[in-house]
Amino acid sequence: MPVRSADAVWEGDLKQGKGRVKLGSGAFEGQYSFSTRFEDGKGTNPEELIAAAHAGCYSMALSAGLGKAGFTPTRISTTAKVSLDKVGDGFKITLIKLLTDAQVPKIDERQFAQIADATKSACPVSVALSATKIELEAKLLK
């Protein structure tokens, strides 16, 4: 299996400094800073990148789980919301909420809910982030 990578460079102090992050594939390169992480500055931040990874992983893993159960999804859409909160003297990712909706022909609500819930703890990014509380809202679209 391939090893994936990303690079980050930070220049300066925490509040006035700036950084750039680049995915190893070259698919994304962007700036990040104190204001993009803790305020509404222009650019990305580590939590947003985690959210993108988790949403993508969950959607793919749900597709795989549905396929193993004999269902072929038409579409799966997932949004991951990563909460960064002040805890003690520092900051901590305290919650990741996955919001997914899917169009899956010939499946009932109960089967879909079971597969969606099992996927929440089984996708590789969920496993990597298992020290953080992960919540799921899964909706089957007709």
Summary of the structure (lengths in Angstrom):
residues: 142
radius of gyration: 17.4
end to end distance: 36.5
largest distance: 55.8
contacts: 385
relative contact order: 0.14
helix: 33%
strand: 38%
